[in-house]
Amino acid sequence: MKERYEMKNILILGVAKSGKSYLAKKINNNRYYSYIPLDYFVSSFKYNLPETKITSNVEIDKNSSKKLSIFL
């Protein structure tokens, strides 16, 4: 019988180059979490809520940006 897992969210914040992605990948190892970099959310703000005037150097495609917009 397959074991059931309760969905948990883990948010990792920190300054640039502090190891956020490294830590997220380590936590994700063998635990089946979804990994969404914070930069993708920032880029989604840029496309979906331009009135916020948030800018980002990270480019994600508009389709992915739309999917993330439900979290904004």
DRENDRENTOR-558437 format. One record per atom (N, C-alpha, C, O, CB): atom name; x, y, z; residue number from 1; residue in one letter. Coordinates in steps of 0.2 Angstrom, whole numbers, plus 2048, in hexadecimal, padded with zeros to 3 digits. Glycine has a CB too. Example, Ala and Ser with C-alpha at 12.3 -4.5 7.8 and 13.67 -1.06 7.14 Angstrom:
% residues 2
N  842  7E4  827  1  A
CA  83E  7EA  827  1  A
C  842  7F0  827  1  A
O  847  7EF  82A  1  A
CB  839  7EA  82D  1  A
N  840  7F5  823  2  S
CA  844  7FB  824  2  S
C  840  800  827  2  S
O  843  806  828  2  S
CB  846  7FD  81D  2  S
//
This chain:
% residues 72
N  804  7FA  800  1  M
CA  800  800  800  1  M
C  804  806  800  1  M
O  809  807  804  1  M
CB  7FB  800  806  1  M
N  803  80B  7FC  2  K
CA  806  811  7FB  2  K
C  805  816  801  2  K
O  7FF  817  804  2  K
CB  804  815  7F5  2  K
N  80A  819  804  3  E
CA  80A  81D  80A  3  E
C  807  824  807  3  E
O  809  826  802  3  E
CB  811  81E  80D  3  E
N  803  827  80B  4  R
CA  800  82D  80A  4  R
C  804  833  80D  4  R
O  806  832  813  4  R
CB  7F9  82E  80C  4  R
N  805  838  809  5  Y
CA  809  83E  80C  5  Y
C  805  844  80C  5  Y
O  801  845  808  5  Y
CB  80F  83F  807  5  Y
N  805  848  812  6  E
CA  802  84E  812  6  E
C  806  853  80F  6  E
O  80C  854  810  6  E
CB  801  850  81A  6  E
N  803  857  80B  7  M
CA  806  85D  807  7  M
C  808  862  80C  7  M
O  805  865  810  7  M
CB  802  860  802  7  M
N  80F  864  80C  8  K
CA  812  869  810  8  K
C  815  86E  80B  8  K
O  818  86D  806  8  K
CB  817  866  815  8  K
N  815  875  80D  9  N
CA  818  87A  80A  9  N
C  81E  87C  80E  9  N
O  81E  87D  814  9  N
CB  814  880  808  9  N
N  824  87D  80A  10  I
CA  82A  87F  80E  10  I
C  82C  885  80A  10  I
O  82D  885  804  10  I
CB  830  87A  80E  10  I
N  82D  88B  80D  11  L
CA  82F  891  80A  11  L
C  836  893  80C  11  L
O  837  893  812  11  L
CB  82A  897  80B  11  L
N  83B  893  808  12  I
CA  842  895  809  12  I
C  843  89C  807  12  I
O  843  89D  801  12  I
CB  847  88F  807  12  I
N  845  8A0  80B  13  L
CA  847  8A7  809  13  L
C  84E  8A9  80C  13  L
O  851  8A6  810  13  L
CB  842  8AC  80D  13  L
N  851  8AD  808  14  G
CA  858  8B0  80A  14  G
C  85A  8B4  804  14  G
O  857  8B5  7FF  14  G
CB  85C  8AA  80A  14  G
N  860  8B7  806  15  V
CA  863  8BC  801  15  V
C  866  8B8  7FB  15  V
O  867  8B2  7FC  15  V
CB  869  8C0  805  15  V
N  868  8BC  7F6  16  A
CA  86A  8B9  7F0  16  A
C  871  8B5  7F2  16  A
O  875  8B7  7F6  16  A
CB  86C  8BE  7EB  16  A
N  872  8AF  7EF  17  K
CA  877  8AB  7EF  17  K
C  878  8A8  7F6  17  K
O  87E  8A6  7F8  17  K
CB  87E  8AF  7ED  17  K
N  873  8A7  7FA  18  S
CA  874  8A5  801  18  S
C  872  89D  802  18  S
O  873  89A  807  18  S
CB  86F  8A8  806  18  S
N  871  89A  7FC  19  G
CA  870  893  7FC  19  G
C  869  890  7FC  19  G
O  868  88B  7FE  19  G
CB  874  890  801  19  G
N  864  895  7FA  20  K
CA  85D  893  7FB  20  K
C  85B  88D  7F6  20  K
O  858  888  7F8  20  K
CB  859  899  7F9  20  K
N  85E  88D  7F0  21  S
CA  85C  888  7EB  21  S
C  860  881  7ED  21  S
O  85D  87C  7EC  21  S
CB  85F  88A  7E4  21  S
N  866  882  7F0  22  Y
CA  869  87C  7F2  22  Y
C  866  879  7F8  22  Y
O  865  872  7F8  22  Y
CB  871  87E  7F4  22  Y
N  863  87C  7FC  23  L
CA  85F  87A  802  23  L
C  859  877  800  23  L
O  857  871  802  23  L
CB  85E  87F  807  23  L
N  855  87A  7FB  24  A
CA  84F  877  7F9  24  A
C  850  871  7F5  24  A
O  84C  86C  7F6  24  A
CB  84C  87D  7F4  24  A
N  855  870  7F1  25  K
CA  857  86A  7EE  25  K
C  859  864  7F3  25  K
O  857  85F  7F2  25  K
CB  85D  86B  7E9  25  K
N  85C  866  7F8  26  K
CA  85E  861  7FD  26  K
C  857  85F  801  26  K
O  857  859  802  26  K
CB  863  864  802  26  K
N  853  863  802  27  I
CA  84D  862  806  27  I
C  848  85D  801  27  I
O  845  859  803  27  I
CB  849  868  808  27  I
N  848  85F  7FB  28  N
CA  844  85C  7F6  28  N
C  847  855  7F4  28  N
O  843  850  7F2  28  N
CB  844  860  7EF  28  N
N  84D  853  7F6  29  N
CA  850  84D  7F4  29  N
C  84C  847  7F7  29  N
O  84B  846  7FD  29  N
CB  857  84C  7F7  29  N
N  849  843  7F3  30  N
CA  845  83D  7F5  30  N
C  83E  83F  7F9  30  N
O  83C  83B  7FD  30  N
CB  849  839  7F9  30  N
N  83C  845  7F9  31  R
CA  836  847  7FD  31  R
C  830  849  7F8  31  R
O  82B  84A  7FA  31  R
CB  838  84C  801  31  R
N  831  849  7F2  32  Y
CA  82C  84B  7ED  32  Y
C  829  852  7EE  32  Y
O  823  852  7EC  32  Y
CB  827  846  7ED  32  Y
N  82C  857  7F0  33  Y
CA  82A  85D  7F0  33  Y
C  82A  861  7E9  33  Y
O  82F  85F  7E5  33  Y
CB  82D  862  7F6  33  Y
N  826  865  7E8  34  S
CA  827  86A  7E2  34  S
C  82C  86F  7E4  34  S
O  82B  872  7E9  34  S
CB  820  86C  7DF  34  S
N  830  871  7DF  35  Y
CA  835  876  7E0  35  Y
C  833  87C  7DB  35  Y
O  834  87B  7D5  35  Y
CB  83C  874  7E0  35  Y
N  832  882  7DE  36  I
CA  830  888  7DA  36  I
C  835  88D  7DD  36  I
O  834  890  7E2  36  I
CB  829  88A  7DA  36  I
N  83A  88F  7D9  37  P
CA  83E  895  7DB  37  P
C  83A  89B  7DC  37  P
O  836  89D  7D8  37  P
CB  844  896  7D6  37  P
N  83C  89F  7E1  38  L
CA  839  8A5  7E2  38  L
C  839  8AA  7DC  38  L
O  835  8AE  7DB  38  L
CB  83C  8A8  7E9  38  L
N  83F  8AA  7D9  39  D
CA  840  8AE  7D3  39  D
C  83A  8AD  7CE  39  D
O  838  8B2  7CA  39  D
CB  846  8AC  7CF  39  D
N  837  8A7  7CD  40  Y
CA  831  8A6  7C9  40  Y
C  82B  8AA  7CB  40  Y
O  828  8AD  7C7  40  Y
CB  830  89F  7C8  40  Y
N  82A  8AB  7D2  41  F
CA  825  8AF  7D4  41  F
C  826  8B6  7D3  41  F
O  821  8BA  7D1  41  F
CB  824  8AD  7DC  41  F
N  82C  8B8  7D4  42  V
CA  82D  8BF  7D2  42  V
C  82C  8C1  7CB  42  V
O  829  8C6  7C9  42  V
CB  835  8C1  7D4  42  V
N  82E  8BC  7C7  43  S
CA  82D  8BD  7C0  43  S
C  826  8BD  7BE  43  S
O  824  8C1  7B9  43  S
CB  831  8B8  7BB  43  S
N  822  8B9  7C1  44  S
CA  81B  8B9  7C0  44  S
C  817  8BF  7C2  44  S
O  813  8C1  7BF  44  S
CB  818  8B3  7C4  44  S
N  81A  8C2  7C8  45  F
CA  817  8C9  7CA  45  F
C  818  8CE  7C4  45  F
O  814  8D2  7C2  45  F
CB  81B  8CC  7D0  45  F
N  81E  8CE  7C1  46  K
CA  820  8D2  7BC  46  K
C  81B  8D2  7B6  46  K
O  819  8D7  7B3  46  K
CB  827  8D1  7B9  46  K
N  819  8CC  7B4  47  Y
CA  814  8CB  7AE  47  Y
C  80D  8CC  7B0  47  Y
O  809  8CE  7AC  47  Y
CB  816  8C4  7AB  47  Y
N  80B  8C9  7B6  48  N
CA  804  8C9  7B7  48  N
C  801  8CF  7BC  48  N
O  7FB  8D0  7BC  48  N
CB  803  8C2  7BB  48  N
N  806  8D2  7BF  49  L
CA  804  8D8  7C3  49  L
C  809  8DE  7C2  49  L
O  80C  8E0  7C6  49  L
CB  804  8D6  7CB  49  L
N  809  8E0  7BC  50  P
CA  80E  8E5  7BA  50  P
C  80D  8EC  7BE  50  P
O  812  8EF  7BF  50  P
CB  80D  8E7  7B3  50  P
N  807  8ED  7C1  51  E
CA  806  8F3  7C5  51  E
C  80B  8F3  7CB  51  E
O  80C  8F8  7CE  51  E
CB  7FF  8F3  7C7  51  E
N  80D  8ED  7CD  52  T
CA  812  8EC  7D3  52  T
C  819  8EF  7D1  52  T
O  81C  8F1  7D6  52  T
CB  812  8E5  7D5  52  T
N  81A  8F0  7CB  53  K
CA  821  8F2  7C9  53  K
C  826  8EE  7CB  53  K
O  82C  8F0  7CC  53  K
CB  822  8FA  7CB  53  K
N  825  8E8  7CD  54  I
CA  82A  8E3  7CF  54  I
C  82E  8E1  7C8  54  I
O  82B  8DF  7C3  54  I
CB  827  8DD  7D2  54  I
N  835  8E1  7C9  55  T
CA  839  8DF  7C3  55  T
C  83D  8D9  7C5  55  T
O  83E  8D7  7CA  55  T
CB  83D  8E5  7C1  55  T
N  83F  8D5  7C0  56  S
CA  843  8CF  7C1  56  S
C  847  8CE  7BA  56  S
O  845  8CF  7B5  56  S
CB  83E  8C9  7C2  56  S
N  84D  8CB  7BB  57  N
CA  851  8C9  7B6  57  N
C  850  8C2  7B4  57  N
O  852  8C0  7AE  57  N
CB  859  8CA  7B8  57  N
N  84C  8BF  7B8  58  V
CA  84A  8B8  7B6  58  V
C  845  8B8  7B1  58  V
O  840  8BB  7B2  58  V
CB  848  8B4  7BD  58  V
N  845  8B4  7AC  59  E
CA  840  8B3  7A7  59  E
C  83D  8AC  7A7  59  E
O  841  8A7  7A6  59  E
CB  843  8B5  7A0  59  E
N  837  8AC  7A8  60  I
CA  833  8A6  7A7  60  I
C  82E  8A7  7A2  60  I
O  82C  8AD  7A1  60  I
CB  830  8A3  7AE  60  I
N  82C  8A2  79E  61  D
CA  827  8A3  799  61  D
C  820  8A5  79C  61  D
O  81E  8A4  7A2  61  D
CB  826  89C  795  61  D
N  81C  8A8  798  62  K
CA  816  8AB  79A  62  K
C  811  8A6  79C  62  K
O  80D  8A7  7A1  62  K
CB  813  8AF  794  62  K
N  811  8A0  799  63  N
CA  80C  89A  79B  63  N
C  80E  898  7A3  63  N
O  809  898  7A7  63  N
CB  80D  894  797  63  N
N  814  897  7A4  64  S
CA  816  896  7AB  64  S
C  815  89B  7B0  64  S
O  812  89A  7B6  64  S
CB  81E  894  7AC  64  S
N  815  8A1  7AE  65  S
CA  814  8A7  7B2  65  S
C  80C  8A7  7B3  65  S
O  80B  8A9  7B9  65  S
CB  816  8AE  7AE  65  S
N  808  8A6  7AF  66  K
CA  801  8A6  7B0  66  K
C  7FF  8A0  7B5  66  K
O  7FB  8A2  7B9  66  K
CB  7FD  8A4  7A9  66  K
N  802  89A  7B5  67  K
CA  801  895  7B9  67  K
C  803  897  7C0  67  K
O  7FF  896  7C5  67  K
CB  805  88F  7B7  67  K
N  808  89B  7C1  68  L
CA  80A  89D  7C8  68  L
C  806  8A3  7CA  68  L
O  806  8A4  7D0  68  L
CB  812  8A0  7C7  68  L
N  803  8A6  7C6  69  S
CA  7FF  8AC  7C8  69  S
C  7F9  8AB  7CD  69  S
O  7F7  8AF  7D1  69  S
CB  7FC  8B0  7C2  69  S
N  7F7  8A4  7CD  70  I
CA  7F2  8A3  7D2  70  I
C  7F4  8A3  7D9  70  I
O  7F0  8A3  7DE  70  I
CB  7EF  89C  7D1  70  I
N  7FB  8A3  7DA  71  F
CA  7FE  8A4  7E1  71  F
C  7FF  8AB  7E3  71  F
O  801  8AC  7E9  71  F
CB  804  8A0  7E1  71  F
N  7FE  8B0  7DE  72  L
CA  800  8B7  7E0  72  L
C  7FA  8BA  7E3  72  L
O  7FA  8C0  7E5  72  L
CB  802  8BA  7DA  72  L
//
